[in-house]
Amino acid sequence: MDHQPRPGPDVVKPRVLRDKGGFLSPVVSVVDHEGRSAVLKDYRGKNAVTRGLLAPSLVKREFAVLRHLEGVPGIPRAYAVVEKRALLLEYIEGKTINKFKAGELPDRVFDRLCETVRAMHARGVVHLDLRQRKNILIAGDRPWVIDFANALKGRLTAKLRAVDESALLKFKQRNWPHLMTDADRDALKNHRLLRRFWIFSPRGKSVR
């Protein structure tokens, strides 16, 4: 179903957050929606193939995943699909996790991040792109997981969950190294083998 906002988002003077210009990369802007800020992921200005053939399914799928996760703390709400080729989302004012150095974030932030990912898995969703540093925002002491473009919904396998769990361990190692255990380090070694064969975001900036 095409849940279009009534009225639609006011795109007068939008603030562009991201416009990579890539084949499948939407223009991401902050817009006004019903008197509050919202994020608009917009494929309407892309090339004809993306706009006509790919965007409707990409938008529909991400919208369905986010609606399925509605109510999970740390997951933004999906407001509406706009003209089948744009997605209107809750705006989170925060900084990406890579902006913080080791020890700057309290331990409870990591605990809450783990709780969010576990709740997501419990609802049958894997993110698959958590290693991308831009996909975790920190607002106060609340972590937010964003950008579900690559997420899958359905019956999960242990290996798919392991992709997200590996990302959590990498962030733990980078931002909360004092929490790392020998078991965590062993798990990271095991995850590296899986990482070699992983196809998502091969060129993106992932956590180191």
MDAnalysis code that builds the backbone (N, CA, C; Angstrom):
import MDAnalysis as mda
import numpy as np

u = mda.Universe.empty(624, n_residues=208, atom_resindex=np.repeat(np.arange(208), 3), trajectory=True)
u.add_TopologyAttr("name", ["N", "CA", "C"] * 208)
u.add_TopologyAttr("resid", np.arange(1, 209))
u.add_TopologyAttr("resname", ["MET", "ASP", "HIS", "GLN", "PRO", "ARG", "PRO", "GLY", "PRO", "ASP", "VAL", "VAL", "LYS", "PRO", "ARG", "VAL", "LEU", "ARG", "ASP", "LYS", "GLY", "GLY", "PHE", "LEU", "SER", "PRO", "VAL", "VAL", "SER", "VAL", "VAL", "ASP", "HIS", "GLU", "GLY", "ARG", "SER", "ALA", "VAL", "LEU", "LYS", "ASP", "TYR", "ARG", "GLY", "LYS", "ASN", "ALA", "VAL", "THR", "ARG", "GLY", "LEU", "LEU", "ALA", "PRO", "SER", "LEU", "VAL", "LYS", "ARG", "GLU", "PHE", "ALA", "VAL", "LEU", "ARG", "HIS", "LEU", "GLU", "GLY", "VAL", "PRO", "GLY", "ILE", "PRO", "ARG", "ALA", "TYR", "ALA", "VAL", "VAL", "GLU", "LYS", "ARG", "ALA", "LEU", "LEU", "LEU", "GLU", "TYR", "ILE", "GLU", "GLY", "LYS", "THR", "ILE", "ASN", "LYS", "PHE", "LYS", "ALA", "GLY", "GLU", "LEU", "PRO", "ASP", "ARG", "VAL", "PHE", "ASP", "ARG", "LEU", "CYS", "GLU", "THR", "VAL", "ARG", "ALA", "MET", "HIS", "ALA", "ARG", "GLY", "VAL", "VAL", "HIS", "LEU", "ASP", "LEU", "ARG", "GLN", "ARG", "LYS", "ASN", "ILE", "LEU", "ILE", "ALA", "GLY", "ASP", "ARG", "PRO", "TRP", "VAL", "ILE", "ASP", "PHE", "ALA", "ASN", "ALA", "LEU", "LYS", "GLY", "ARG", "LEU", "THR", "ALA", "LYS", "LEU", "ARG", "ALA", "VAL", "ASP", "GLU", "SER", "ALA", "LEU", "LEU", "LYS", "PHE", "LYS", "GLN", "ARG", "ASN", "TRP", "PRO", "HIS", "LEU", "MET", "THR", "ASP", "ALA", "ASP", "ARG", "ASP", "ALA", "LEU", "LYS", "ASN", "HIS", "ARG", "LEU", "LEU", "ARG", "ARG", "PHE", "TRP", "ILE", "PHE", "SER", "PRO", "ARG", "GLY", "LYS", "SER", "VAL", "ARG"])
u.atoms.positions = np.array([
    [0.847, -1.188, 0.000],
    [0.000, 0.000, 0.000],
    [0.883, 1.239, 0.000],
    [0.450, 2.255, -0.745],
    [1.218, 3.488, -0.840],
    [0.709, 4.467, 0.203],
    [1.384, 4.543, 1.358],
    [0.949, 5.409, 2.454],
    [1.507, 6.806, 2.225],
    [0.817, 7.610, 1.429],
    [1.295, 8.952, 1.146],
    [0.813, 9.917, 2.224],
    [1.685, 10.839, 2.661],
    [1.275, 11.799, 3.680],
    [0.260, 12.784, 3.130],
    [-0.683, 13.181, 3.947],
    [-1.681, 14.170, 3.555],
    [-1.690, 15.271, 4.611],
    [-1.167, 16.469, 4.326],
    [-0.506, 16.826, 3.080],
    [0.896, 16.247, 2.999],
    [1.508, 16.318, 1.844],
    [2.849, 15.774, 1.651],
    [3.887, 16.604, 2.360],
    [5.133, 16.095, 2.407],
    [6.196, 16.836, 3.084],
    [6.473, 18.154, 2.393],
    [6.654, 19.179, 3.170],
    [6.994, 20.489, 2.639],
    [8.472, 20.481, 2.288],
    [8.779, 20.447, 1.003],
    [10.171, 20.346, 0.583],
    [10.762, 21.705, 0.234],
    [10.115, 22.783, 0.694],
    [10.679, 24.104, 0.486],
    [11.948, 24.233, 1.317],
    [13.031, 24.604, 0.672],
    [14.332, 24.761, 1.311],
    [14.742, 23.524, 2.118],
    [14.752, 22.353, 1.489],
    [15.199, 21.160, 2.216],
    [16.688, 21.239, 2.510],
    [17.102, 20.635, 3.587],
    [18.528, 20.570, 3.931],
    [19.056, 19.208, 3.511],
    [19.903, 19.197, 2.503],
    [20.407, 17.940, 1.962],
    [21.459, 17.366, 2.902],
    [21.255, 16.120, 3.319],
    [22.219, 15.426, 4.163],
    [23.191, 14.611, 3.339],
    [22.696, 14.014, 2.266],
    [23.552, 13.145, 1.466],
    [23.046, 13.097, 0.032],
    [23.951, 13.314, -0.905],
    [23.633, 13.194, -2.326],
    [24.879, 12.696, -3.038],
    [25.076, 11.370, -2.997],
    [26.279, 10.773, -3.569],
    [26.247, 10.732, -5.090],
    [25.047, 10.776, -5.651],
    [24.944, 10.716, -7.094],
    [25.111, 9.335, -7.674],
    [25.178, 8.309, -6.835],
    [25.352, 6.948, -7.313],
    [24.096, 6.407, -7.961],
    [24.249, 5.272, -8.612],
    [23.166, 4.648, -9.370],
    [21.965, 4.341, -8.482],
    [22.224, 3.835, -7.273],
    [21.144, 3.432, -6.377],
    [21.068, 4.278, -5.114],
    [21.836, 5.351, -5.054],
    [21.873, 6.169, -3.838],
    [20.816, 7.270, -3.907],
    [19.870, 7.276, -2.971],
    [18.859, 8.336, -2.980],
    [19.436, 9.650, -2.479],
    [18.773, 10.730, -2.812],
    [19.076, 12.016, -2.193],
    [18.385, 12.024, -0.830],
    [19.146, 12.281, 0.225],
    [18.611, 12.263, 1.587],
    [18.588, 13.695, 2.115],
    [17.400, 14.166, 2.471],
    [17.231, 15.549, 2.914],
    [16.402, 15.609, 4.185],
    [16.579, 16.700, 4.924],
    [15.695, 17.003, 6.047],
    [14.623, 17.954, 5.530],
    [13.356, 17.575, 5.726],
    [12.236, 18.379, 5.256],
    [11.284, 18.623, 6.422],
    [10.333, 19.518, 6.193],
    [9.299, 19.760, 7.196],
    [8.083, 18.905, 6.868],
    [7.601, 18.165, 7.857],
    [6.408, 17.336, 7.681],
    [5.479, 17.550, 8.861],
    [4.357, 18.192, 8.583],
    [3.355, 18.452, 9.616],
    [3.957, 19.166, 10.825],
    [4.810, 20.145, 10.545],
    [5.367, 20.981, 11.594],
    [6.567, 20.418, 12.318],
    [7.097, 19.304, 11.845],
    [8.287, 18.735, 12.485],
    [9.262, 18.275, 11.412],
    [10.513, 18.145, 11.805],
    [11.535, 17.706, 10.858],
    [11.372, 16.221, 10.558],
    [11.618, 15.869, 9.315],
    [11.579, 14.475, 8.884],
    [12.675, 14.274, 7.850],
    [13.021, 13.024, 7.622],
    [14.019, 12.680, 6.609],
    [13.296, 12.181, 5.369],
    [13.708, 12.674, 4.218],
    [13.156, 12.216, 2.946],
    [14.259, 11.531, 2.147],
    [14.105, 10.217, 1.942],
    [15.003, 9.460, 1.069],
    [14.341, 9.408, -0.298],
    [14.915, 10.118, -1.253],
    [14.199, 10.422, -2.490],
    [14.940, 9.901, -3.721],
    [14.273, 9.017, -4.462],
    [14.827, 8.485, -5.708],
    [14.224, 9.169, -6.936],
    [13.358, 10.145, -6.750],
    [12.610, 10.697, -7.876],
    [13.470, 11.443, -8.881],
    [14.644, 11.891, -8.471],
    [15.516, 12.590, -9.399],
    [16.599, 11.720, -10.012],
    [16.524, 10.408, -9.782],
    [17.550, 9.500, -10.299],
    [17.309, 9.204, -11.772],
    [18.201, 8.405, -12.352],
    [18.071, 8.046, -13.764],
    [16.800, 7.234, -13.993],
    [16.433, 7.083, -15.262],
    [15.153, 6.464, -15.606],
    [15.045, 5.022, -15.122],
    [16.142, 4.272, -15.185],
    [16.106, 2.870, -14.765],
    [15.850, 2.773, -13.265],
    [16.622, 3.540, -12.496],
    [16.438, 3.522, -11.045],
    [15.060, 4.042, -10.669],
    [14.689, 5.153, -11.256],
    [13.411, 5.788, -10.913],
    [12.215, 4.914, -11.313],
    [12.293, 4.321, -12.489],
    [11.139, 3.598, -12.998],
    [11.048, 2.154, -12.565],
    [12.185, 1.459, -12.495],
    [12.170, 0.024, -12.246],
    [12.571, -0.365, -10.823],
    [13.560, 0.304, -10.263],
    [14.135, -0.145, -8.997],
    [13.578, 0.577, -7.778],
    [13.407, 1.881, -7.892],
    [13.014, 2.679, -6.728],
    [11.717, 2.210, -6.070],
    [10.664, 1.917, -6.817],
    [9.421, 1.501, -6.150],
    [9.591, 0.279, -5.253],
    [10.343, -0.712, -5.716],
    [10.530, -1.914, -4.894],
    [11.458, -1.644, -3.715],
    [12.508, -0.821, -3.917],
    [13.417, -0.485, -2.821],
    [12.682, 0.258, -1.708],
    [11.896, 1.237, -2.097],
    [11.156, 2.038, -1.122],
    [10.107, 1.190, -0.407],
    [9.375, 0.399, -1.170],
    [8.329, -0.443, -0.580],
    [8.911, -1.427, 0.429],
    [10.062, -2.014, 0.084],
    [10.679, -3.009, 0.962],
    [11.187, -2.375, 2.260],
    [11.882, -1.239, 2.148],
    [12.395, -0.594, 3.358],
    [11.254, -0.096, 4.242],
    [10.208, 0.417, 3.615],
    [9.045, 0.867, 4.379],
    [8.421, -0.293, 5.151],
    [8.305, -1.446, 4.496],
    [7.709, -2.619, 5.142],
    [8.547, -3.089, 6.324],
    [9.876, -3.069, 6.165],
    [10.763, -3.485, 7.255],
    [10.611, -2.553, 8.453],
    [10.616, -1.247, 8.195],
    [10.526, -0.283, 9.295],
    [9.162, -0.337, 9.983],
    [8.108, -0.539, 9.227],
    [6.794, -0.675, 9.847],
    [6.730, -1.941, 10.705],
    [7.400, -2.991, 10.253],
    [7.446, -4.237, 11.018],
    [8.195, -4.043, 12.338],
    [9.162, -3.112, 12.343],
    [9.970, -2.851, 13.537],
    [9.416, -1.720, 14.399],
    [8.270, -1.189, 14.030],
    [7.722, -0.052, 14.761],
    [7.562, -0.390, 16.243],
    [8.036, 0.523, 17.088],
    [7.965, 0.320, 18.525],
    [9.250, -0.181, 19.143],
    [10.194, -0.629, 18.323],
    [11.489, -1.064, 18.850],
    [12.310, 0.176, 19.205],
    [12.741, 0.330, 20.456],
    [13.560, 1.491, 20.823],
    [14.833, 1.549, 19.983],
    [15.131, 2.744, 19.462],
    [16.340, 2.909, 18.673],
    [16.154, 2.683, 17.189],
    [14.896, 2.499, 16.738],
    [14.599, 2.359, 15.312],
    [13.680, 3.513, 14.912],
    [14.069, 4.349, 13.936],
    [13.204, 5.461, 13.531],
    [11.894, 4.959, 12.925],
    [10.869, 5.767, 13.060],
    [9.577, 5.424, 12.472],
    [9.548, 5.767, 10.986],
    [8.820, 4.959, 10.238],
    [8.561, 5.252, 8.830],
    [7.189, 5.902, 8.741],
    [7.131, 7.135, 8.230],
    [5.867, 7.853, 8.165],
    [5.050, 7.490, 6.926],
    [5.712, 7.484, 5.761],
    [4.934, 7.317, 4.539],
    [5.835, 7.036, 3.345],
    [5.217, 6.470, 2.320],
    [5.824, 6.379, 0.995],
    [5.259, 7.530, 0.174],
    [6.128, 8.258, -0.509],
    [5.722, 9.424, -1.282],
    [5.899, 9.134, -2.767],
    [4.800, 9.127, -3.497],
    [4.814, 8.925, -4.950],
    [5.579, 7.673, -5.354],
    [5.563, 6.667, -4.507],
    [6.156, 5.348, -4.751],
    [7.678, 5.351, -4.866],
    [8.304, 6.517, -4.835],
    [9.742, 6.597, -5.085],
    [10.501, 7.384, -4.024],
    [9.874, 7.668, -2.919],
    [10.537, 8.377, -1.817],
    [9.964, 7.865, -0.501],
    [10.780, 7.939, 0.526],
    [10.414, 7.411, 1.838],
    [10.565, 8.511, 2.878],
    [9.511, 8.746, 3.628],
    [9.508, 9.784, 4.653],
    [9.683, 9.130, 6.017],
    [10.716, 9.560, 6.756],
    [11.129, 8.897, 7.994],
    [11.255, 9.884, 9.150],
    [11.211, 9.349, 10.344],
    [11.487, 10.138, 11.539],
    [12.916, 10.673, 11.489],
    [13.072, 11.944, 11.830],
    [14.402, 12.563, 11.857],
    [14.992, 12.448, 13.257],
    [16.220, 11.972, 13.311],
    [16.945, 11.847, 14.579],
    [18.103, 12.837, 14.568],
    [18.110, 13.740, 15.518],
    [19.197, 14.711, 15.648],
    [20.315, 14.071, 16.460],
    [21.405, 13.739, 15.815],
    [22.502, 13.085, 16.516],
    [23.769, 13.092, 15.686],
    [24.782, 12.412, 16.185],
    [26.064, 12.296, 15.485],
    [26.345, 10.829, 15.198],
    [26.990, 10.576, 14.070],
    [27.342, 9.200, 13.745],
    [28.381, 8.691, 14.737],
    [28.363, 7.396, 14.964],
    [29.169, 6.808, 16.035],
    [30.666, 7.011, 15.822],
    [31.091, 7.159, 14.573],
    [32.519, 7.338, 14.311],
    [33.038, 8.698, 14.774],
    [32.133, 9.610, 15.140],
    [32.557, 10.923, 15.638],
    [33.044, 10.855, 17.087],
    [32.840, 9.713, 17.722],
    [33.219, 9.561, 19.126],
    [34.471, 8.696, 19.247],
    [35.375, 9.109, 20.121],
    [36.590, 8.345, 20.371],
    [36.330, 7.272, 21.426],
    [37.271, 6.354, 21.532],
    [37.161, 5.288, 22.532],
    [37.008, 5.889, 23.924],
    [36.040, 5.407, 24.675],
    [35.829, 5.858, 26.037],
    [34.941, 7.069, 26.190],
    [34.567, 7.718, 25.088],
    [33.733, 8.919, 25.192],
    [32.265, 8.599, 25.473],
    [31.812, 7.455, 25.022],
    [30.409, 7.092, 25.206],
    [30.247, 6.199, 26.432],
    [29.229, 6.432, 27.240],
    [29.015, 5.575, 28.415],
    [28.676, 4.147, 28.006],
    [28.962, 3.215, 28.901],
    [28.739, 1.799, 28.604],
    [27.276, 1.502, 28.284],
    [26.367, 2.258, 28.871],
    [24.948, 1.978, 28.647],
    [24.546, 2.205, 27.187],
    [25.308, 3.015, 26.468],
    [25.007, 3.207, 25.047],
    [25.217, 1.902, 24.285],
    [26.304, 1.208, 24.594],
    [26.537, -0.083, 23.949],
    [25.471, -1.094, 24.358],
    [25.114, -1.095, 25.630],
    [24.069, -2.011, 26.099],
    [22.768, -1.778, 25.336],
    [22.424, -0.521, 25.135],
    [21.177, -0.198, 24.433],
    [21.271, -0.548, 22.951],
    [22.450, -0.371, 22.377],
    [22.635, -0.761, 20.981],
    [22.416, -2.262, 20.816],
    [22.971, -3.035, 21.725],
    [22.778, -4.492, 21.684],
    [21.307, -4.854, 21.862],
    [20.622, -4.154, 22.759],
    [19.200, -4.422, 22.981],
    [18.390, -4.148, 21.720],
    [18.730, -3.067, 21.018],
    [18.020, -2.735, 19.782],
    [18.221, -3.816, 18.728],
    [19.459, -4.252, 18.556],
    [19.748, -5.267, 17.541],
    [19.085, -6.597, 17.901],
    [19.105, -6.961, 19.167],
    [18.456, -8.216, 19.580],
    [16.939, -8.154, 19.367],
    [16.343, -7.003, 19.670],
    [14.906, -6.848, 19.452],
    [14.574, -6.913, 17.964],
    [15.444, -6.348, 17.153],
    [15.285, -6.405, 15.702],
    [15.334, -7.851, 15.215],
    [16.304, -8.609, 15.709],
    [16.427, -10.018, 15.338],
    [15.219, -10.816, 15.820],
    [14.724, -10.482, 16.995],
    [13.569, -11.203, 17.536],
    [12.331, -11.023, 16.663],
    [12.286, -9.918, 15.924],
    [11.162, -9.685, 15.007],
    [11.447, -10.205, 13.595],
    [12.549, -10.911, 13.450],
    [12.834, -11.529, 12.166],
    [13.497, -10.627, 11.148],
    [14.231, -9.609, 11.603],
    [14.903, -8.673, 10.693],
    [16.399, -8.676, 10.961],
    [17.179, -8.729, 9.894],
    [18.622, -8.507, 9.992],
    [18.953, -7.248, 9.196],
    [19.836, -6.428, 9.737],
    [20.190, -5.161, 9.098],
    [21.191, -5.373, 7.970],
    [22.245, -6.125, 8.244],
    [23.272, -6.524, 7.271],
    [24.237, -5.418, 6.876],
    [24.031, -4.205, 7.377],
    [24.911, -3.098, 6.984],
    [25.305, -2.253, 8.194],
    [25.339, -2.860, 9.358],
    [25.662, -2.110, 10.571],
    [27.104, -1.634, 10.601],
    [27.980, -2.300, 9.879],
    [29.384, -1.893, 9.897],
    [29.593, -0.512, 9.278],
    [28.661, -0.078, 8.470],
    [28.764, 1.264, 7.916],
    [28.565, 2.274, 9.041],
    [29.581, 3.075, 9.294],
    [29.571, 3.953, 10.461],
    [28.442, 4.977, 10.428],
    [27.986, 5.323, 9.230],
    [26.904, 6.294, 9.113],
    [25.559, 5.721, 9.543],
    [25.481, 4.421, 9.745],
    [24.199, 3.785, 10.022],
    [23.871, 3.660, 11.505],
    [24.740, 4.186, 12.359],
    [24.438, 4.249, 13.791],
    [24.610, 5.694, 14.252],
    [23.524, 6.268, 14.720],
    [23.533, 7.629, 15.250],
    [23.461, 7.582, 16.772],
    [24.117, 8.550, 17.399],
    [24.059, 8.681, 18.853],
    [23.363, 9.998, 19.181],
    [22.255, 9.905, 19.896],
    [21.515, 11.087, 20.341],
    [21.414, 11.017, 21.861],
    [22.214, 11.817, 22.550],
    [22.285, 11.706, 24.003],
    [22.911, 10.375, 24.373],
    [22.205, 9.575, 25.166],
    [22.718, 8.247, 25.495],
    [21.892, 7.154, 24.806],
    [21.224, 7.528, 23.716],
    [20.430, 6.579, 22.951],
    [21.042, 6.355, 21.563],
    [21.437, 5.122, 21.249],
    [21.889, 4.817, 19.892],
    [20.688, 4.531, 18.989],
    [20.800, 4.959, 17.743],
    [19.750, 4.731, 16.754],
    [20.339, 4.003, 15.553],
    [19.664, 2.976, 15.111],
    [20.065, 2.242, 13.909],
    [19.229, 2.766, 12.750],
    [19.896, 3.205, 11.683],
    [19.188, 3.789, 10.548],
    [19.584, 3.076, 9.257],
    [18.925, 3.460, 8.185],
    [19.191, 2.983, 6.824],
    [19.018, 1.466, 6.704],
    [17.794, 1.063, 6.446],
    [17.457, -0.353, 6.325],
    [17.318, -0.780, 4.864],
    [18.049, -0.108, 3.979],
    [17.946, -0.410, 2.549],
    [18.369, -1.836, 2.223],
    [19.328, -2.379, 2.962],
    [19.822, -3.737, 2.705],
    [19.234, -4.775, 3.651],
    [18.350, -4.350, 4.543],
    [17.815, -5.261, 5.555],
    [16.933, -6.336, 4.924],
    [16.882, -7.474, 5.593],
    [16.030, -8.581, 5.167],
    [15.064, -8.935, 6.283],
    [13.856, -9.275, 5.896],
    [12.821, -9.658, 6.855],
    [12.351, -11.065, 6.523],
    [12.258, -11.903, 7.528],
    [11.813, -13.272, 7.306],
    [12.541, -14.216, 8.238],
    [12.481, -15.473, 7.917],
    [13.147, -16.465, 8.743],
    [14.657, -16.275, 8.656],
    [15.291, -16.162, 9.807],
    [16.717, -15.853, 9.841],
    [17.551, -17.105, 10.028],
    [18.764, -17.041, 9.520],
    [19.736, -18.086, 9.810],
    [20.762, -17.517, 10.772],
    [21.467, -18.396, 11.451],
    [22.490, -17.949, 12.409],
    [23.560, -17.125, 11.709],
    [23.880, -17.474, 10.467],
    [24.939, -16.745, 9.765],
    [24.522, -15.318, 9.458],
    [23.244, -15.102, 9.128],
    [22.801, -13.740, 8.856],
    [22.813, -12.897, 10.124],
    [22.371, -13.458, 11.225],
    [22.450, -12.719, 12.493],
    [23.903, -12.428, 12.849],
    [24.783, -13.352, 12.496],
    [26.203, -13.184, 12.819],
    [26.800, -11.965, 12.133],
    [26.254, -11.567, 10.986],
    [26.754, -10.371, 10.304],
    [26.540, -9.145, 11.187],
    [25.343, -9.016, 11.741],
    [25.063, -7.894, 12.643],
    [25.859, -8.002, 13.941],
    [25.965, -9.214, 14.467],
    [26.692, -9.411, 15.728],
    [28.175, -9.085, 15.569],
    [28.714, -9.395, 14.405],
    [30.111, -9.049, 14.132],
    [30.310, -7.538, 14.153],
    [29.350, -6.806, 13.577],
    [29.443, -5.345, 13.583],
    [29.396, -4.802, 15.007],
    [28.544, -5.383, 15.844],
    [28.482, -4.947, 17.243],
    [29.826, -5.131, 17.936],
    [30.473, -6.259, 17.670],
    [31.774, -6.505, 18.286],
    [32.822, -5.515, 17.794],
    [32.762, -5.148, 16.518],
    [33.727, -4.175, 15.998],
    [33.532, -2.811, 16.657],
    [32.283, -2.404, 16.839],
    [32.037, -1.137, 17.532],
    [32.439, -1.227, 19.001],
    [32.209, -2.372, 19.604],
    [32.631, -2.577, 20.990],
    [34.143, -2.435, 21.096],
    [34.855, -3.022, 20.166],
    [36.316, -2.953, 20.156],
    [36.798, -1.523, 19.942],
    [36.120, -0.778, 19.085],
    [36.552, 0.576, 18.757],
    [36.151, 1.590, 19.829],
    [34.891, 1.551, 20.276],
    [34.371, 2.588, 21.158],
    [34.350, 2.209, 22.634],
    [34.323, 0.904, 22.919],
    [34.295, 0.438, 24.311],
    [35.318, -0.687, 24.494],
    [36.591, -0.435, 24.211],
    [37.591, -1.513, 24.264],
    [37.725, -2.143, 25.647],
    [37.413, -1.388, 26.688],
    [37.533, -1.921, 28.054],
    [36.489, -2.995, 28.341],
    [35.474, -3.100, 27.496],
    [34.440, -4.122, 27.691],
    [34.757, -5.431, 26.970],
    [35.789, -5.417, 26.130],
    [36.106, -6.608, 25.335],
    [36.600, -7.750, 26.223],
    [36.134, -8.952, 25.921],
    [36.565, -10.155, 26.631],
    [37.349, -11.053, 25.675],
    [37.987, -12.070, 26.210],
    [38.686, -13.028, 25.354],
    [37.708, -13.708, 24.398],
    [36.507, -13.986, 24.874],
    [35.488, -14.603, 24.019],
    [35.103, -13.674, 22.868],
    [35.042, -12.370, 23.148],
    [34.745, -11.400, 22.090],
    [35.832, -11.406, 21.025],
    [37.084, -11.429, 21.454],
    [38.197, -11.413, 20.501],
    [38.211, -12.684, 19.651],
    [37.909, -13.813, 20.267],
    [37.835, -15.063, 19.507],
    [36.694, -15.013, 18.495],
    [35.569, -14.439, 18.910],
    [34.419, -14.339, 18.008],
    [34.737, -13.450, 16.813],
    [35.479, -12.368, 17.047],
    [35.856, -11.487, 15.943],
    [36.725, -12.212, 14.926],
    [37.626, -13.038, 15.392],
    [38.468, -13.804, 14.478],
    [37.623, -14.717, 13.605],
    [36.622, -15.344, 14.214],
    [35.751, -16.238, 13.458],
    [34.906, -15.472, 12.444],
    [34.488, -14.259, 12.817],
    [33.651, -13.469, 11.917],
    [34.431, -12.971, 10.702],
    [35.745, -12.828, 10.841],
    [36.534, -12.311, 9.720],
    [36.453, -13.234, 8.505],
    [36.335, -14.525, 8.738],
    [36.213, -15.466, 7.629],
    [34.916, -15.217, 6.870],
    [33.824, -15.017, 7.598],
    [32.549, -14.706, 6.964],
    [32.631, -13.388, 6.213],
    [33.327, -12.424, 6.773],
    [33.437, -11.092, 6.184],
    [34.054, -11.152, 4.788],
    [34.970, -12.068, 4.549],
    [35.630, -12.171, 3.248],
    [34.657, -12.468, 2.124],
    [33.559, -13.116, 2.464],
    [32.601, -13.525, 1.451],
    [31.344, -12.662, 1.451],
    [31.362, -11.580, 2.257],
    [30.157, -10.766, 2.368],
    [30.095, -9.749, 1.249],
    [28.912, -9.602, 0.613],
    [28.789, -8.801, -0.600],
    [28.290, -7.389, -0.345],
    [27.731, -7.102, 0.828],
    [27.123, -5.803, 1.046],
    [28.178, -4.741, 1.336],
    [27.985, -3.564, 0.726],
    [28.811, -2.383, 0.978],
    [30.302, -2.673, 0.908],
    [30.804, -3.239, -0.198],
    [32.224, -3.547, -0.268],
    [33.111, -2.320, -0.273],
    [32.577, -1.161, -0.678],
    [33.399, 0.042, -0.761],
    [33.055, 1.082, 0.292],
    [32.091, 0.781, 1.115],
    [31.683, 1.757, 2.113],
    [32.698, 1.900, 3.224],
    [32.542, 2.960, 3.996],
    [33.428, 3.193, 5.132],
    [32.896, 2.437, 6.332],
    [33.511, 1.317, 6.623],
    [33.056, 0.505, 7.744],
    [33.936, 0.765, 8.952],
    [33.457, 0.324, 10.092],
    [34.209, 0.516, 11.325],
    [35.493, -0.288, 11.269],
    [36.543, 0.306, 11.792],
    [37.860, -0.357, 11.808],
    [38.217, -0.755, 13.227],
])
